[in-house]
Every structure is written in structure tokens, then in C-alpha cells.
Amino acid sequence: MTKKMPFAKRPPSQHQMPIFYWRGGNELKEKEYLEAEYSKLFLDRAKAEDDLKSAEEELARARSTLMEREGYSNALASFMDSDTQGATEEIQLKKELEELQNKTEEADLELQKYTSQAQPAVTASLQKEKAYYLLEKQRYQRSYLNALSTGDQCRNQAALIVTSNRYRRAVDLEFQYDKALRRETIYAKELFKLRMKLTQ
């Protein structure tokens, strides 16, 4: 016959006393604070990684748009170069037109001056010179007008590019991707620093 215990034996407690250690005077070096900061940064980094992943997925879906944007950028760069060259060409053509206008007027004055008193050979020579200047003037006028027309077309094309929804969307996507990438890098550095502190 077994002897019964007057009271049931209580199971051993699962609670463990926290490890005691001396606290210092700097809260930033306390283990609880570092662990809390580590957990917070870990969650922040996870969120940053999710944001980065979303940005990468969206960027992958928009590859064609970004490639088109690069084409727009190249077109704009070419336009800026050509627009500068076009402006220089317009100024030069305008200057040459003014010079030809002056020469034509001078030749006309000379012709009027000597018409009544000059020999026929001199008059014919002056008429020929005047005709030459008039032809040159017409040629430069055509070149000048063509340069103005080309510049206007380039400016209109550039305006259509930079105001398009696809261009603005591509610029915004690139900005969001860069921002998410920078944030993920910052969190990774902070986590590394905290790991080093926790292991000390």
C-alpha cells in the first residue's frame, strides 16, 4: 500500500529570473535599448526592402517607358545642340542679309549716279553687280526662313515630349526607385552598426 502525499506536488515554475547586470550611465549602451532599436530598424529595413521590391517590380514593368524616356532625353539633348547651332546660324544669316542689303543699296546708288554719264560698258557692269547682289540676297533670305522654320519645329517637338504623360511617369518612376534604394542602404548600415554594438 502506497503512502499518499497530503498535498499535490506543484510543477516547477517556468519563470526564469532575468539576468542581472550592472547598468552604466549611458542609456544608448544599454542592452534593452540596443535590442529595441535593433528590432525597430529591422522592421524598418524589412519595410524598405518591400518598398524597394515594389519599386523594382514597377520599374521592370516600365522598362519600355524608361527606354523611351532615354530616347526622349537624347532627342532633347540633340535639340538643345541643334537649337543653339540654329540660333547661331540665324544670327549669322541675318547679319549677312543686312550686309547684302547695304551692298545692294550702294550698287543701286552707284548705278543711278553713273547711268546718265557713264559709258554703256560701265552701266552694264553695274547692272550685273546689282543683279548678283539681288540673287544672293534672295538665297540668304530663303536660308534664313528655312532656319527659322526648322527651329520652330524642333521647339514644338521638344514641348510635346516633355509635356507627355509617359515622360512624366518615367521620371517619377526613376525618382521613386532611387529613393527606395537609398533608404534600403541607410537601414542596412544602421543594422550593421547595431549588430556590432550588440556583440560587444
GUNUKE-953539 format. One line per 3 residues: number of its first residue (from 1); for each residue x, y negated, z of N, C-alpha, C. Coordinates in Angstrom, 3 decimals. Atoms other than C-alpha are relative to their C-alpha. Example, Ala and Ser with C-alpha at 12.3 -4.5 7.8 and 13.67 -1.06 7.14 Angstrom:
% GUNUKE-953539
1> 0.890:1.190:0.000:12.300:4.500:7.800:0.900:-1.200:0.000  -0.820:1.190:-0.060:13.670:1.060:7.140:-0.770:-1.090:0.730;
//
This chain:
% GUNUKE-953539
1> 0.843:1.190:0.000:0.000:0.000:0.000:0.881:-1.245:0.000  -0.837:1.207:0.121:1.425:-3.293:-1.091:-0.507:-1.080:0.907  0.333:1.102:-0.892:1.534:-6.273:1.144:-0.342:-1.221:-0.835;
4> 0.436:1.159:0.771:-0.449:-9.201:-0.222:0.598:-1.271:0.573  -0.524:1.300:-0.402:1.050:-12.641:-0.173:-1.159:-0.882:0.435  1.109:0.845:-0.464:-1.069:-15.130:1.825:-0.354:-1.100:-0.999;
7> 0.256:1.061:0.984:-0.709:-17.741:-0.928:0.627:0.381:-1.342  -0.549:-0.278:1.351:-0.211:-17.508:-4.681:1.262:-0.821:-0.224  -1.264:0.683:0.276:3.259:-18.401:-5.840:-0.196:-1.018:-1.120;
10> 0.150:1.048:1.007:3.311:-21.683:-7.700:1.085:0.144:-1.079  -1.025:-0.078:1.066:5.038:-21.657:-11.070:1.010:-1.128:0.160  -1.020:1.058:-0.115:8.268:-23.601:-11.208:-0.377:-1.214:-0.856;
13> 0.325:1.239:0.707:7.886:-27.201:-12.273:0.844:-0.128:-1.267  -0.710:0.220:1.266:8.787:-28.003:-15.868:0.609:-1.398:-0.088  -0.512:1.374:0.021:9.568:-31.582:-14.998:1.476:-0.013:0.373;
16> -1.422:0.125:-0.280:13.219:-32.496:-15.103:0.316:-1.430:0.380  -0.423:1.328:-0.429:14.800:-35.378:-13.329:0.812:-0.656:-1.124  -0.826:0.678:1.019:16.179:-37.968:-15.750:1.448:-0.090:0.452;
19> -1.428:0.070:-0.321:19.923:-38.026:-15.926:0.325:-1.400:0.495  -0.320:1.301:-0.592:21.206:-40.780:-13.700:1.360:-0.475:-0.507  -1.290:0.586:0.343:23.922:-43.107:-14.866:-0.024:-1.450:0.436;
22> -0.107:1.387:-0.457:25.161:-46.445:-13.738:-0.284:-0.954:-1.143  0.315:1.012:1.004:23.757:-49.392:-15.607:1.053:-1.099:0.030  -0.930:1.114:0.071:26.017:-52.111:-16.837:-0.752:-1.321:-0.003;
25> 0.625:1.312:0.003:25.359:-55.788:-17.084:-0.491:-0.443:-1.367  0.371:0.379:1.362:24.763:-55.831:-20.873:-1.118:0.909:-0.492  1.141:-0.801:0.430:21.301:-54.700:-21.978:0.214:0.606:-1.386;
28> -0.202:-0.471:1.366:22.482:-54.332:-25.574:0.811:1.288:-0.062  -0.796:-1.230:-0.027:24.748:-51.451:-24.494:-0.708:1.134:0.730  0.722:-1.041:-0.718:22.093:-49.508:-22.501:-0.523:1.047:-0.977;
31> 0.373:-1.107:0.867:21.190:-46.111:-23.877:-1.456:-0.097:-0.460  1.410:0.092:0.384:17.411:-46.653:-23.788:-0.208:-1.058:-1.082  0.155:1.088:0.974:17.724:-49.929:-25.657:0.532:0.425:-1.372;
34> -0.586:-0.430:1.268:20.006:-48.432:-28.304:-0.870:1.047:-0.681  0.859:-1.030:0.587:17.723:-45.420:-28.761:-1.275:-0.615:-0.575  1.205:0.665:0.500:14.680:-47.684:-29.103:0.294:-0.756:-1.295;
37> -0.375:0.726:1.213:16.486:-49.857:-31.634:0.274:0.954:-1.153  -0.286:-1.003:1.033:17.663:-46.767:-33.471:-1.300:0.528:-0.606  1.284:-0.508:0.485:14.099:-45.430:-33.683:-0.702:-1.040:-0.869;
40> 0.657:1.066:0.767:12.782:-48.781:-34.864:0.653:-0.170:-1.370  -0.698:0.152:1.275:15.464:-49.129:-37.509:-0.193:1.215:-0.902  0.226:-1.215:0.779:14.945:-45.523:-38.564:-1.345:-0.083:-0.729;
43> 1.314:0.157:0.619:11.247:-46.231:-39.175:0.030:-1.082:-1.081  -0.105:1.075:0.995:12.084:-49.486:-40.939:0.712:0.480:-1.257  -0.726:-0.504:1.166:14.571:-47.690:-43.142:-0.878:0.954:-0.811;
46> 0.898:-0.910:0.708:12.000:-44.997:-43.952:-1.002:-0.786:-0.849  0.932:0.842:0.762:9.559:-47.715:-44.974:0.707:-0.643:-1.190  -0.760:0.605:1.098:12.262:-49.401:-47.019:0.264:1.015:-1.106;
49> -0.226:-1.040:1.002:13.020:-46.092:-48.732:-1.274:0.265:-0.797  1.265:-0.170:0.715:9.315:-45.681:-49.532:-0.230:-1.144:-0.982  0.155:1.158:0.887:9.219:-49.209:-50.916:0.936:0.108:-1.199;
52> -0.971:-0.143:1.083:12.356:-48.507:-52.921:-0.451:1.062:-0.997  0.471:-1.068:0.881:10.900:-45.270:-54.255:-1.151:-0.492:-0.874  1.125:0.544:0.773:7.694:-47.050:-55.278:0.498:-0.953:-1.081;
55> -0.549:0.948:0.975:9.718:-49.777:-56.942:0.694:0.728:-1.143  -0.692:-0.764:1.039:11.825:-47.198:-58.786:-1.000:0.669:-0.940  1.006:-0.637:0.840:8.721:-45.355:-59.973:-0.660:-1.013:-0.927;
58> 0.617:1.033:0.825:7.122:-48.564:-61.160:0.971:-0.507:-1.053  -1.009:0.442:0.956:10.376:-49.585:-62.772:0.150:1.006:-1.133  -0.111:-1.032:1.026:10.561:-46.251:-64.574:-1.162:-0.085:-0.983;
61> 1.165:0.125:0.886:7.044:-46.762:-65.903:0.100:-1.230:-0.892  -0.091:1.257:0.754:8.031:-50.213:-67.103:1.294:-0.109:-0.793  -1.273:0.041:0.727:11.265:-49.231:-68.889:-0.151:-0.697:-1.353;
64> 0.174:0.596:1.320:9.892:-50.161:-72.268:-0.190:-1.508:0.091  0.216:1.436:-0.173:8.759:-53.530:-70.937:1.308:-0.714:0.299  -1.279:0.609:-0.345:12.172:-54.229:-69.442:0.934:-0.052:-1.206;
67> -0.822:0.008:1.203:13.892:-53.242:-72.654:-0.464:-1.106:-0.945  0.527:1.072:0.839:11.580:-55.590:-74.492:0.402:-1.363:0.557  -0.419:1.253:-0.631:12.424:-58.306:-71.959:1.451:-0.313:-0.350;
70> -1.396:0.220:0.382:16.106:-57.777:-72.710:0.088:-0.532:-1.425  0.051:0.527:1.360:15.258:-58.298:-76.334:-0.428:-1.449:-0.026  0.424:1.398:-0.102:13.436:-61.474:-75.363:1.158:-0.884:0.453;
73> -1.117:0.795:-0.512:16.467:-62.650:-73.406:1.039:-0.249:-1.086  -0.952:0.168:1.098:18.743:-62.018:-76.360:-0.533:-0.986:-1.036  0.600:0.929:0.960:16.294:-63.818:-78.599:0.073:-1.432:0.512;
76> -0.076:1.341:-0.581:16.212:-66.743:-76.191:1.418:-0.548:-0.051  -1.396:0.440:0.048:19.999:-66.846:-75.985:0.375:-0.428:-1.416  -0.278:0.361:1.393:20.211:-66.826:-79.752:-0.694:-1.307:-0.363;
79> 0.734:1.233:0.289:17.551:-69.506:-79.872:0.716:-1.216:0.570  -0.686:1.128:-0.617:19.442:-71.712:-77.429:1.231:-0.403:-0.804  -1.176:0.298:0.825:22.609:-71.380:-79.510:-0.409:-0.657:-1.316;
82> 0.416:0.535:1.299:20.780:-71.942:-82.760:-0.650:-1.362:0.144  0.645:1.298:-0.204:18.771:-74.798:-81.273:1.044:-1.098:0.175  -1.080:0.973:-0.175:21.977:-76.539:-80.186:0.674:-0.300:-1.332;
85> -0.606:0.196:1.317:23.520:-75.955:-83.581:-0.939:-0.775:-0.921  0.972:0.692:0.837:20.294:-77.082:-85.231:-0.071:-1.483:0.317  0.037:1.415:-0.388:20.243:-80.304:-83.225:1.223:-0.738:-0.532;
88> -1.224:0.612:0.536:23.861:-80.998:-84.195:-0.102:-0.200:-1.503  0.144:0.094:1.456:23.051:-80.265:-87.815:-0.969:-1.119:-0.380  0.969:1.059:0.287:20.021:-82.577:-87.702:0.642:-1.383:0.122;
91> -0.668:1.291:-0.206:22.128:-85.430:-86.309:0.957:-0.302:-1.150  -0.962:0.193:1.084:24.815:-84.889:-88.950:-0.705:-0.331:-1.318  0.737:0.254:1.237:22.277:-84.733:-91.775:-0.616:-1.396:-0.009;
94> 0.595:1.334:-0.087:20.546:-87.865:-90.537:1.047:-1.087:-0.251  -1.085:0.962:0.200:23.875:-89.682:-90.422:0.397:-0.079:-1.469  -0.379:-0.021:1.410:24.752:-88.573:-93.954:-1.080:-0.636:-0.872;
97> 1.084:0.638:0.742:21.316:-89.645:-95.177:0.097:-1.524:0.070  -0.141:1.450:-0.160:21.854:-93.114:-93.752:1.161:-0.535:-0.833  -1.146:0.432:0.805:25.277:-93.316:-95.405:-0.345:-0.019:-1.488;
100> 0.390:-0.045:1.406:23.816:-92.249:-98.751:-0.972:-1.121:-0.346  0.934:1.101:0.223:21.021:-94.763:-98.369:0.746:-1.322:-0.183  -0.802:1.234:0.106:23.573:-97.522:-97.804:0.761:-0.059:-1.322;
103> -0.749:-0.030:1.258:25.670:-96.401:-100.772:-0.918:-0.240:-1.197  0.955:0.200:1.094:22.582:-96.262:-102.988:-0.388:-1.468:-0.124  0.360:1.423:0.017:21.595:-99.766:-101.971:1.151:-0.858:-0.514;
106> -1.167:0.745:0.485:25.145:-101.013:-102.565:0.156:0.151:-1.513  -0.117:-0.233:1.446:25.232:-99.391:-106.006:-1.080:-0.755:-0.760  1.093:0.714:0.653:21.861:-100.913:-106.831:0.290:-1.502:-0.076;
109> -0.366:1.425:-0.006:23.091:-104.372:-105.818:1.083:-0.295:-1.031  -1.068:0.175:0.989:26.232:-103.948:-107.902:-0.562:0.054:-1.416  0.604:-0.148:1.327:24.130:-102.820:-110.822:-0.765:-1.259:-0.396;
112> 0.753:1.227:0.285:21.835:-105.834:-110.569:0.938:-1.183:-0.267  -0.944:1.110:0.132:24.839:-108.146:-110.255:0.651:-0.034:-1.367  -0.766:-0.031:1.250:26.613:-106.948:-113.373:-0.851:0.324:-1.229;
115> 0.827:-0.384:1.152:23.655:-105.974:-115.567:-0.021:-1.078:-1.085  0.133:1.097:0.973:23.369:-109.379:-117.175:1.312:-0.393:-0.652  -1.279:0.486:0.511:27.093:-109.945:-117.688:1.000:1.096:-0.340;
118> -0.977:-1.069:0.226:28.805:-106.547:-117.835:-0.185:0.619:-1.375  0.052:-0.715:1.255:29.625:-104.534:-120.874:-0.892:1.239:0.163  0.869:-1.182:-0.080:27.351:-101.572:-121.739:0.657:1.200:0.688;
121> -0.692:-1.141:-0.628:30.007:-99.047:-120.603:-0.019:-0.111:1.515  0.018:0.214:-1.450:30.181:-100.600:-117.138:-1.400:0.230:0.551  1.391:-0.175:-0.440:26.400:-100.703:-116.875:-0.373:1.478:0.055;
124> 0.294:-1.433:0.032:26.138:-97.025:-117.863:0.674:0.720:1.157  -0.722:-0.615:-1.116:28.772:-96.106:-115.289:-0.711:-0.252:1.324  0.717:0.329:-1.235:26.873:-97.923:-112.566:-1.334:0.747:0.088;
127> 1.253:-0.749:0.019:23.618:-96.283:-113.625:0.241:1.466:0.379  -0.344:-1.384:-0.302:25.288:-92.889:-113.460:0.311:0.176:1.485  -0.346:-0.066:-1.420:26.691:-93.593:-109.990:-1.255:-0.096:0.868;
130> 1.246:0.141:-0.749:23.284:-94.715:-108.768:-0.821:1.297:-0.050  0.751:-1.253:0.145:21.648:-91.559:-110.153:0.606:1.107:0.864  -0.677:-1.009:-0.828:24.267:-89.404:-108.396:-0.376:-0.163:1.468;
133> 0.332:0.239:-1.405:23.612:-91.040:-105.044:-1.464:0.324:0.300  1.414:-0.321:-0.201:19.865:-90.677:-105.507:-0.221:1.511:0.095  0.108:-1.463:-0.052:20.227:-86.946:-106.207:0.544:0.555:1.316;
136> -0.576:-0.438:-1.271:22.496:-86.481:-103.190:-0.938:-0.325:1.166  0.931:0.396:-1.052:20.007:-88.359:-101.054:-1.177:0.974:0.070  1.117:-0.947:0.024:17.170:-86.082:-102.168:0.408:1.367:0.545;
139> -0.474:-1.310:-0.480:19.265:-82.978:-101.475:0.134:0.009:1.521  -0.151:0.073:-1.450:20.135:-84.096:-97.947:-1.350:-0.157:0.702  1.328:0.122:-0.585:16.528:-85.051:-97.301:-0.670:1.368:0.123;
142> 0.568:-1.351:-0.048:15.428:-81.506:-98.172:0.658:0.831:1.103  -0.713:-0.746:-1.042:18.134:-80.017:-95.929:-0.423:-0.461:1.387  0.398:0.563:-1.298:17.146:-82.332:-93.092:-1.400:0.476:0.395;
145> 1.366:-0.447:-0.285:13.455:-81.435:-93.353:-0.040:1.494:0.298  -0.067:-1.438:-0.274:14.283:-77.706:-93.501:0.545:0.273:1.394  -0.569:-0.172:-1.340:16.412:-78.019:-90.355:-1.028:-0.331:1.072;
148> 1.052:0.355:-0.954:13.565:-79.767:-88.540:-1.054:1.096:0.087  1.022:-1.047:0.025:11.098:-77.064:-89.623:0.484:1.258:0.709  -0.561:-1.186:-0.655:13.409:-74.224:-88.513:0.066:-0.188:1.509;
151> -0.063:0.265:-1.440:13.947:-75.845:-85.116:-1.363:0.088:0.653  1.359:-0.076:-0.548:10.198:-76.205:-84.588:-0.476:1.442:0.095  0.402:-1.404:-0.024:9.611:-72.550:-85.481:0.673:0.748:1.148;
154> -0.725:-0.661:-1.093:12.301:-71.379:-83.032:-0.556:-0.415:1.356  0.556:0.468:-1.270:10.896:-73.539:-80.247:-1.373:0.618:0.269  1.320:-0.614:-0.168:7.372:-72.205:-80.838:0.112:1.472:0.359;
157> -0.192:-1.418:-0.290:8.612:-68.617:-80.829:0.486:0.209:1.427  -0.501:-0.111:-1.373:10.533:-69.121:-77.580:-1.104:-0.286:1.011  1.107:0.321:-0.906:7.474:-70.697:-75.955:-0.968:1.169:0.115;
160> 0.886:-1.165:-0.034:5.335:-67.693:-76.910:0.595:1.131:0.823  -0.666:-1.077:-0.736:7.915:-65.313:-75.437:-0.081:-0.233:1.496  -0.101:0.242:-1.444:8.365:-66.961:-72.036:-1.361:-0.170:0.654;
163> 1.333:0.134:-0.592:4.615:-67.501:-71.553:-0.815:1.283:-0.101  0.745:-1.251:0.137:3.622:-63.911:-72.354:-0.090:0.725:1.341  0.202:-0.763:-1.241:2.222:-61.687:-69.573:1.036:1.105:0.144;
166> -0.963:-1.097:-0.071:4.606:-58.851:-70.429:1.362:-0.506:0.457  -1.286:0.566:-0.425:7.632:-61.100:-69.997:-0.023:-0.321:1.489  0.088:0.344:-1.422:6.450:-62.419:-66.619:-0.050:1.251:0.863;
169> 0.082:-1.255:-0.753:5.606:-58.876:-65.462:1.374:0.654:0.100  -1.340:-0.595:-0.007:9.084:-57.654:-66.416:0.914:-0.734:0.970  -0.823:0.785:-0.927:10.749:-60.495:-64.498:-0.375:0.309:1.440;
172> 0.457:-0.290:-1.362:8.604:-59.784:-61.411:0.435:1.394:0.436  -0.422:-1.366:-0.327:9.378:-56.044:-61.544:1.481:0.049:0.343  -1.439:0.004:-0.265:13.097:-56.680:-61.680:0.299:-0.641:1.351;
175> -0.192:0.667:-1.288:12.864:-59.058:-58.701:-0.392:0.921:1.158  0.455:-0.897:-1.060:10.863:-56.558:-56.583:0.966:1.169:0.188  -0.943:-1.117:-0.090:13.293:-53.752:-57.388:1.280:-0.430:0.709;
178> -1.222:0.503:-0.637:16.337:-55.833:-56.402:-0.223:-0.269:1.482  0.295:0.298:-1.401:14.646:-56.934:-53.158:-0.075:1.283:0.822  0.102:-1.268:-0.715:13.786:-53.349:-52.145:1.366:0.662:0.145;
181> -1.333:-0.598:-0.049:17.307:-52.179:-52.960:0.869:-0.691:1.042  -0.781:0.733:-1.004:18.900:-54.935:-50.842:-0.470:0.331:1.414  0.523:-0.295:-1.330:16.598:-54.208:-47.910:0.412:1.401:0.454;
184> -0.410:-1.363:-0.353:17.376:-50.475:-48.003:1.476:0.035:0.377  -1.431:0.060:-0.309:21.114:-51.269:-47.996:0.240:-0.600:1.379  -0.148:0.638:-1.318:20.763:-53.563:-44.960:-0.378:0.968:1.111;
187> 0.431:-0.947:-1.030:18.827:-50.939:-42.979:1.004:1.145:0.154  -0.986:-1.079:-0.075:21.377:-48.259:-43.844:1.221:-0.438:0.805  -1.149:0.507:-0.756:24.202:-50.443:-42.472:-0.324:-0.111:1.486;
190> 0.391:0.136:-1.403:22.277:-51.183:-39.257:-0.107:1.360:0.674  0.094:-1.352:-0.561:21.528:-47.489:-38.720:1.382:0.583:0.259  -1.358:-0.503:-0.187:25.183:-46.637:-39.165:0.644:-0.624:1.233;
193> -0.559:0.665:-1.179:26.196:-49.239:-36.564:-0.587:0.569:1.286  0.633:-0.548:-1.202:23.659:-47.887:-34.061:0.469:1.421:0.278  -0.518:-1.359:-0.204:24.828:-44.306:-34.614:1.375:-0.052:0.653;
196> -1.330:0.132:-0.583:28.359:-45.417:-33.837:-0.080:-0.394:1.472  0.153:0.407:-1.399:27.199:-47.113:-30.613:-0.505:1.149:0.860  0.567:-1.109:-0.769:25.185:-44.065:-29.516:1.013:1.107:0.252;
199> -1.005:-1.055:-0.179:28.158:-41.754:-29.961:1.152:-0.438:0.888  -1.094:0.482:-0.856:30.450:-43.933:-27.845:-0.231:0.391:1.458;
//
